[in-house]
């Protein structure tokens, strides 16, 4: 595994921008992908802790506890648990 650069973005920027534009009609500032990457890393770090706490070496869907899951956002979007197929 290569050494991770702090600038590595963990999301597909074009898809993120399209989602924001199509869903909310907004443009996306250049700093947003870095903020989303930081959020992904934080959520993943907590999931890793949960997996290790259960004595597993495999990260699983149940290890992730999303902060807004099951709630409605201020824009009226319902945040459902992701369906893994």
Residue frames as a rotation matrix with the C-alpha (Angstrom) as fourth column:
UNK 1
0.584 0.812 0.000 0.00
0.812 -0.584 0.000 0.00
0.000 0.000 -1.000 0.00
UNK 2
-0.207 -0.681 0.702 1.41
0.619 -0.647 -0.445 3.39
0.758 0.342 0.555 -0.90
UNK 3
-0.696 -0.085 -0.713 1.82
0.656 -0.478 -0.584 6.16
-0.291 -0.874 0.389 1.62
UNK 4
0.232 0.917 0.325 -1.33
0.967 -0.254 0.026 8.27
0.106 0.308 -0.945 1.71
UNK 5
-0.798 -0.432 0.421 -1.01
0.446 -0.892 -0.069 11.92
0.405 0.133 0.904 0.85
UNK 6
-0.615 0.568 -0.547 -3.12
0.388 -0.387 -0.837 14.36
-0.687 -0.727 0.018 2.90
UNK 7
-0.536 0.372 -0.758 -4.38
-0.664 -0.740 0.106 15.77
-0.521 0.561 0.643 -0.41
UNK 8
-0.981 0.188 -0.055 -5.79
0.115 0.779 0.616 12.45
0.159 0.598 -0.786 -1.70
UNK 9
-0.401 0.915 0.052 -9.50
-0.911 -0.392 -0.124 12.80
-0.094 -0.097 0.991 -2.43
UNK 10
-0.902 0.047 0.429 -11.59
-0.048 0.977 -0.209 9.72
-0.429 -0.209 -0.879 -1.63
UNK 11
0.156 0.981 0.112 -14.62
0.226 0.075 -0.971 10.70
-0.962 0.176 -0.210 -3.69
UNK 12
-0.386 -0.158 0.909 -15.24
0.920 0.004 0.391 11.02
-0.066 0.987 0.144 -7.40
UNK 13
-0.717 -0.001 -0.697 -15.35
0.212 -0.953 -0.218 14.79
-0.664 -0.304 0.683 -7.66
UNK 14
-0.898 0.394 -0.195 -17.36
-0.344 -0.355 0.869 14.89
0.273 0.848 0.455 -10.90
UNK 15
-0.365 0.795 -0.484 -20.05
0.527 0.605 0.596 12.64
0.767 -0.038 -0.640 -9.40
UNK 16
-0.392 0.165 -0.905 -20.15
0.857 -0.292 -0.424 14.71
-0.335 -0.942 -0.027 -6.21
UNK 17
-0.868 0.017 -0.496 -20.54
-0.123 -0.976 0.182 17.93
-0.481 0.219 0.849 -8.21
UNK 18
-0.751 0.626 -0.209 -23.24
-0.145 0.152 0.978 16.37
0.644 0.765 -0.024 -10.41
UNK 19
-0.322 0.631 -0.706 -25.15
0.858 0.509 0.064 15.14
0.400 -0.585 -0.706 -7.37
UNK 20
-0.503 0.081 -0.860 -25.08
0.579 -0.708 -0.405 18.57
-0.642 -0.702 0.310 -5.73
UNK 21
-0.914 0.120 -0.387 -26.04
-0.343 -0.737 0.582 20.34
-0.215 0.665 0.715 -8.98
UNK 22
-0.660 0.673 -0.333 -28.82
-0.026 0.423 0.906 17.91
0.751 0.606 -0.262 -9.95
UNK 23
-0.263 0.559 -0.786 -30.26
0.882 0.469 0.039 17.50
0.391 -0.684 -0.617 -6.45
UNK 24
0.135 0.252 -0.958 -29.95
0.827 -0.562 -0.032 21.02
-0.546 -0.788 -0.284 -5.10
UNK 25
0.751 0.214 0.625 -29.12
0.608 -0.594 -0.527 23.29
0.258 0.776 -0.576 -8.05
UNK 26
0.850 -0.493 -0.187 -25.87
-0.265 -0.706 0.657 24.51
-0.456 -0.509 -0.730 -6.48
UNK 27
0.523 -0.810 -0.263 -22.34
-0.311 0.106 -0.945 24.79
0.793 0.576 -0.196 -7.76
UNK 28
0.888 -0.280 -0.364 -19.55
0.459 0.562 0.689 23.19
0.011 -0.779 0.627 -5.72
UNK 29
0.735 -0.674 0.068 -16.55
-0.677 -0.730 0.088 25.15
-0.010 -0.111 -0.994 -4.43
UNK 30
0.283 -0.735 -0.616 -13.12
-0.458 0.461 -0.760 23.65
0.843 0.497 -0.206 -4.97
UNK 31
-0.608 -0.561 0.562 -12.61
-0.729 0.114 -0.675 22.94
0.315 -0.820 -0.478 -1.25
UNK 32
0.317 0.878 0.360 -15.72
-0.948 0.307 0.087 20.77
-0.034 -0.368 0.929 -0.88
UNK 33
0.617 -0.078 -0.783 -14.14
-0.215 0.940 -0.263 17.45
0.757 0.331 0.564 -2.01
UNK 34
-0.514 -0.855 -0.071 -11.46
-0.091 0.136 -0.987 17.82
0.853 -0.501 -0.147 0.68
UNK 35
-0.484 0.431 0.761 -14.13
-0.875 -0.257 -0.411 18.39
0.018 -0.865 0.502 3.33
UNK 36
0.639 0.739 -0.215 -16.11
-0.747 0.662 0.057 15.35
0.184 0.125 0.975 2.13
UNK 37
0.192 -0.673 -0.714 -12.90
-0.065 0.717 -0.694 13.30
0.979 0.180 0.094 2.15
UNK 38
-0.748 -0.461 0.477 -12.25
-0.454 -0.169 -0.875 14.33
0.484 -0.871 -0.082 5.75
UNK 39
0.018 0.854 0.520 -15.80
-0.989 0.090 -0.114 13.27
-0.144 -0.512 0.847 6.69
UNK 40
0.693 0.179 -0.699 -15.33
-0.424 0.885 -0.194 9.90
0.584 0.430 0.689 4.95
UNK 41
-0.282 -0.899 -0.335 -12.06
-0.076 0.369 -0.926 9.36
0.957 -0.236 -0.172 6.83
UNK 42
-0.661 0.071 0.747 -13.63
-0.734 -0.270 -0.623 10.25
0.158 -0.960 0.231 10.20
UNK 43
0.433 0.890 0.140 -16.61
-0.899 0.439 -0.011 7.94
-0.071 -0.121 0.990 9.66
UNK 44
0.546 -0.305 -0.781 -14.27
-0.225 0.844 -0.487 5.16
0.807 0.441 0.392 8.48
UNK 45
-0.573 -0.800 0.179 -11.96
-0.359 0.048 -0.932 5.55
0.737 -0.598 -0.314 11.48
UNK 46
-0.308 0.541 0.783 -14.93
-0.926 0.018 -0.377 5.07
-0.218 -0.841 0.495 13.83
UNK 47
0.728 0.572 -0.378 -16.06
-0.661 0.733 -0.162 2.04
0.184 0.368 0.911 11.82
UNK 48
0.026 -0.817 -0.576 -12.56
-0.211 0.559 -0.802 0.54
0.977 0.143 -0.158 12.16
UNK 49
-0.721 -0.235 0.652 -12.77
-0.655 -0.078 -0.752 1.00
0.227 -0.969 -0.097 15.93
UNK 50
0.214 0.907 0.363 -16.16
-0.939 0.293 -0.178 -0.75
-0.268 -0.303 0.914 15.93
UNK 51
0.666 -0.013 -0.745 -14.84
-0.419 0.821 -0.389 -3.71
0.617 0.571 0.542 13.90
UNK 52
-0.382 -0.901 -0.206 -11.79
-0.215 0.303 -0.928 -4.12
0.899 -0.311 -0.309 16.13
UNK 53
-0.479 0.302 0.824 -13.98
-0.878 -0.154 -0.454 -3.86
-0.011 -0.941 0.339 19.23
UNK 54
0.640 0.765 0.076 -15.93
-0.747 0.642 -0.175 -6.85
-0.182 0.055 0.982 17.85
UNK 55
0.073 -0.727 0.683 -12.65
-0.308 0.635 0.708 -8.72
-0.948 -0.263 -0.178 17.33
UNK 56
0.743 0.257 0.618 -12.92
0.468 0.459 -0.755 -8.72
-0.478 0.850 0.221 13.53
UNK 57
-0.417 -0.887 -0.199 -10.35
0.285 -0.335 0.898 -8.02
-0.863 0.317 0.393 10.83
UNK 58
-0.617 0.326 0.716 -13.05
0.751 -0.030 0.660 -7.24
0.236 0.945 -0.226 8.27
UNK 59
-0.865 0.366 -0.342 -14.80
-0.213 -0.887 -0.409 -3.89
-0.454 -0.281 0.846 8.06
UNK 60
-0.632 0.719 0.289 -18.52
0.774 0.565 0.286 -4.44
0.043 0.404 -0.914 7.56
UNK 61
-0.311 0.624 0.717 -21.57
0.240 -0.678 0.694 -2.32
0.919 0.388 0.062 6.82
UNK 62
0.616 0.665 -0.422 -22.77
0.534 0.042 0.845 -2.68
0.579 -0.746 -0.329 10.41
UNK 63
-0.124 -0.761 -0.637 -19.61
0.984 -0.179 0.023 -0.92
-0.132 -0.624 0.770 11.66
UNK 64
-0.843 -0.166 0.512 -20.71
0.334 -0.907 0.256 2.37
0.422 0.387 0.820 10.08
UNK 65
-0.009 0.819 -0.573 -23.03
0.936 -0.194 -0.293 4.62
-0.352 -0.539 -0.765 12.07
UNK 66
-0.496 -0.162 0.853 -23.91
0.665 -0.702 0.254 7.57
0.558 0.693 0.456 9.86
UNK 67
-0.941 -0.029 -0.337 -24.69
0.284 -0.610 -0.740 10.78
-0.184 -0.792 0.582 11.77
UNK 68
-0.619 0.739 -0.268 -27.92
-0.735 -0.664 -0.135 11.71
-0.278 0.114 0.954 9.93
UNK 69
-0.899 0.226 -0.375 -29.18
-0.033 0.819 0.573 8.23
0.436 0.528 -0.729 9.08
UNK 70
-0.424 0.836 -0.348 -32.95
0.887 0.462 0.030 7.97
0.186 -0.296 -0.937 9.43
UNK 71
-0.198 0.309 -0.930 -33.42
0.459 -0.809 -0.367 11.74
-0.866 -0.499 0.018 9.66
UNK 72
0.593 0.358 0.721 -34.61
0.801 -0.356 -0.482 14.40
0.084 0.863 -0.498 7.28
UNK 73
-0.510 -0.859 -0.044 -32.10
0.859 -0.511 0.014 17.08
-0.034 -0.031 0.999 6.37
UNK 74
-0.364 0.351 -0.863 -32.90
0.196 -0.877 -0.439 20.80
-0.910 -0.329 0.251 6.51
UNK 75
-0.767 0.075 -0.637 -33.41
-0.606 -0.409 0.682 20.70
-0.210 0.909 0.360 2.72
UNK 76
0.241 0.962 0.127 -36.09
-0.890 0.271 -0.368 18.02
-0.388 -0.024 0.921 3.15
UNK 77
0.005 -0.317 -0.948 -34.00
-0.676 0.698 -0.237 15.12
0.737 0.642 -0.211 1.85
UNK 78
0.865 0.292 0.408 -34.60
-0.496 0.618 0.610 11.88
-0.074 -0.730 0.680 3.71
UNK 79
-0.162 -0.976 -0.146 -31.36
-0.940 0.197 -0.279 10.17
0.301 0.092 -0.949 4.74
UNK 80
0.877 0.479 0.043 -31.92
-0.477 0.854 0.206 6.42
0.062 -0.201 0.978 4.55
UNK 81
0.198 -0.795 0.573 -29.43
-0.314 0.503 0.805 3.72
-0.929 -0.339 -0.150 5.36
UNK 82
-0.248 -0.344 -0.906 -27.51
-0.962 -0.026 0.273 2.73
-0.118 0.939 -0.324 2.23
UNK 83
0.767 0.479 0.428 -28.73
-0.405 0.878 -0.257 -0.47
-0.498 0.024 0.867 0.63
UNK 84
-0.350 -0.931 -0.108 -25.88
-0.807 0.241 0.538 -2.79
-0.475 0.275 -0.836 -0.14
UNK 85
0.738 0.666 -0.111 -26.67
-0.620 0.604 -0.502 -5.25
-0.267 0.439 0.858 -2.91
